[in-house]
Amino acid sequence: RDIKERIARLIEERSQHPSLLMSLLTSLPCKSIVTQNYDRLIERAYECRNVAENRALAKIENNDFRGGEKEYRGGGGGSSSDAGASCSGNSHISSVVMEQELQNSEALSVIPYAPVRGADRWLLKMHGCVSSPESIVITSDDYRTYESGRKKALAGLVQANLMTSHLLFVGFSLTDPNYQRIIEEVRHALKPRQHAT
C-alpha cells in the first residue's frame, strides 16, 4: 500500500498540467473515453475545456442582457420583430434547476471513482486512479485480483459501448492482451451468425 501511495503522489506531482495533445483529445466529439492511465490529466484537460467554454458563454450572455431581460437574437429567416423577441428571467427556481442539469450534463463522470448522474461524457479508468491509490493495478497480485473482480464489470461496460457508439482509448497498447480480448469478444458478438442449411 505504501508503494502505491508513493507512486500516486509522484504521478500527481508530475502531471499537474495537461499537454496540448490531451486538451485536443478532450475537445473531440467522442463522449466516452477509456484509459489505463492512473493520472488525472484527462480530467484536468476537461476542466480547462469547460472553463474556456463557460468564459465564452458568459461573454456572449453579458453582451445579450438589456435592462434585466435577456434578448433573443434569432438566426435564419423571419422578420426583424421575430429577431428581437425577449425572455424575462422571472423564474429563479426553474433557472437553478436548469443550471444544475446543465452542470451535470457538462460534467465528466469518472467511473468508478467519481460518477456523475446525468453526465454527458464519461471517463472509464480501468487500472485505477491516483485519487484512490489503493485502486492502482501495478503488482502481479493486483492483476490477479483485477482479473477476477473489477475487470469483468468494467470490460462489460466497454464492450457494450463499443457495440453502440464510439470510444476513445487513451494509454492503451494495441497489443495489450486485455484490449485485444475486449475487441475480439465484441467482433465475435457482432459477427453475423452462420445458419446451417
N, C-alpha and C positions, 0 to 999 in steps of 0.2 A: 504494500500500500504506500509506503514511504517513497518508493521509487516512482510510482505513478504520480504522486503529488509533486515531486521534483520535476518530472517530465512536463506535467501540466503547467507548472509555474514558468519553466524555461520557454515553452512554446508560447505561453501568454505574453511573456516579456518581449519576445522576438517577433510577435505578429500583431502589433498594435494598429498598423495602418495597412488597409488593403491596397494591393497594387492596381495599376491601371487595368491589367487583364482581368482581375477579379471584379472590378467595377463594371467593365464591359460585359462580363458574363452575367452579372445580376441585372443588366439592362435588357437582356434578351427576352423575347416574349414567352419563354418557357416558364410555366408556373410551378414546375416540380424539379427539385434538384436532389440528387443522391450523392453522398460523399463518404469516403472512408477517412477523411482528414479529421484530426482532433481539434484543430484550431477554430477560432471564431471569425476568420477573415470574411467568409461569405455573409455572416450576419452583419458584420461591420460595414461591408460594402453595400448591403441592402439598406442599412440605416442611413448611410450617406446619400444614397439614391433617394430615399424618402424625404430627407431634409431638403435636398435640392428641388425636388418636385413641389414640396409644400411651400418653399420660398417663392417659387414661380407662381403657384396658385394664389398665395397671399398677395403678391404684387398685382396680379390680374384682378382679384377681388377688391383690393384697395382702390384701384382705378375705376371700378364699376359702381361704387357707392355714391349716391346722390341724395342728400337730405334724409338720411336714415333709411332709405329704401334702396334695395339692390335693383339696378336697372338691367333688364334682359335685352341683349342685342342679338336678335335672331339672325341667323345666316341664311343664305339661299334666297329663295323668292319671297314674295309678299310685299305689301305696301310699307311705306316708311312708318305708318302708325303701328303696324304689327311689330316692327323692329324696336319700338320704344316702349313696349309693354313692361310693366314693373311688378315685382313681387314684394310685398312688405314682410318684414321679419317679425310678426307678432307672436308666433307660436314658439316660445322658448323651449318648451318640453319636447316637442317633436324635433326641433333642430338639434337638441342634445342627444336624443336617441339616434337620429340620422348620423350625427357626428361620430357617435360610438360605433355604429355599424360600419361607417366608412373607415374608422381607425382599425377595426378588426379586419376588414377586407384588405386594407393596405399592409397589415402586419404580416410578418413572416412566421409561420408556425414551424418551430424546430422540434422535430419528432425524434425520439420520445422525450426530450429534455425540457422543452418549453412550448407545449402545444397551445395554439390559439384557436378557439372555436370560431368558425366562420371566416378564417383567414383565406385570402385569395391565392396565396402562394405557400408552399411548404418546402422545407429542407429536411431530408432524412439523413441522420448521422449514424451510419451503420457500425462504426468501430469506436464509438464513444466521443466524448467532448471534454475539453479542458475545464468546463464549468462543473463537471462531475468526474473528478479524476479516477474514482473507483470504477467507472464505466469503460475506461480506456482498454481496448483489446491489444495487448502487447506481448504477453508471455504465452508459452505453449499451453499452460493451464487455462489462461483467458480464452484462447482459441477453442479449447475443448468445451469449456462452459458455454461459450458463444454458439458453437455448432449445435449443441443440444438444447439450447433455450431461445434466447432473444433472436437469433438469426432467422429462425423459421418464420416468426411473425413479421419481421422487417423485410425479409426476402419476399414473403407473400404480398406485402404492400407494393413492393417494387414490381413484381410480376403482374399484379392486377392493373397497375397504372401503365405498364408497358403495352398491355393489350388494348388500352383505350385512349391513350394520349402520348404526348412526347415527354421524355425525361432527359435531363441534362446530368451526365455523370461527371463528377469532378474528383480528381485524386484517385482514379482507378487505372490500373494497367489493363489493357485489353487482353493480356494473357493471364490475368488473375483467375485462379480456378473458381472462386466464388462468383465472379462476374460471368465467366463462361457458363457455369451451371445455370445461373438465373436466366441468361439469354437463351440457352439451349432448351430449357423447360418451356419457355414462352413460345419459341419456334415450334416445338413439338405440339403444344396445346393449340396453336393457330393453324397447324398443318391440316389441310382437308383430309378427312377420313377416307381410306380406300374401301370401297364396297366390294364384297365378294360377289361375283356373278356366276 
